Amino acid sequence: MNHYFRWFGLPGSFVLTMLMFALALVLALCFHTKDRWWCLAAMLLSSLGDIVLMNFRGVGDKMPIPYFYVGAFFFIFAHLLYTGGYLTLIREHRFKYINPGFWTAVGVILAAGLLLTFLSLRDKNASAAMYVLCLTYMCIIGTACATIFSYAWSIRSWRSIAALGALSFFISDYIIGIGKLMGYSTPALQEAIWWFYPIGQIIIIICG
């Protein structure tokens, strides 16, 4: 998707993440609700993570540690903020947190974790440190997924598509994690990431 947004000589992924941040900003300014501000803060950190991970204008090369870890740090906190935003909605509506939507997300995360473990054990060259990082990250994004799935199950309106957004976001991050763990990447996988990721972000922001 990002190659459609190569505007003004800028990388498509940079333009796309700025547009997603602008969407979150407009929604926060229009509605002035707590959950919108949570989502805006999450999108801000996501955009910073995108800028670092794409090494925009060489910003990553100036960092004292590999910029992948810096980008992952930004996204970890972004997922925590999304969790906070959707928890706010659950509390406001007095929904139950533990419900079938929650358990569906737990099942998805457990299956993904088992696959990650299997691939790590199968590949002797897989980095143990990267496996731990991927598993930790998966627990954090899994918490966000479970929260969003819980809300989506309870709200029973068009906002239920928030679960689709959370799943799409999870898939994009999972592809990145598997690629880093196994030490490979292909243009097709990069293309898939930049379809699942923006679609997931946009849905989560709109439904927040």
C-alpha angles and dihedrals in degrees: 000000000000094000088068089063101055094130130162091003092298125129112267092233090056093049092046095051090048090052091051090050090049090052092052090047094051092049092049092050093046099047104026093203125146094241091054091054091048089052092047091054090047092051091048091056090044091054091049088050091050092051091051096044093049088048089229110205089348094294091142094054090063094058122102092225130043106288092227088073092048091051091048089051091056092049093047090060091042090058090048089054092049087051089053092048095052092042086058089056092047091052094045092053092040091233123165111254096208106063138124091283090056092049091048090057091046090054092050093048093047091050091049091048092051091050090049090051092047093051091046093052092044095053111064090195094057112119115243090208091052090048091054091047092049092047092048091048090048091055090053096046087042089060090052090048093049091050094048092044089050091052093044091053093051102041094061095194138095086292088072087086085077085089089060089052092051091049092048091050090048092052092052092051091044091055090051092048094049090047092052093044095048094037100236141105135175134195088248092056092047089051091050091051092054091052099046096040102054093039089052094047094048094050093047092049095047094047094046 
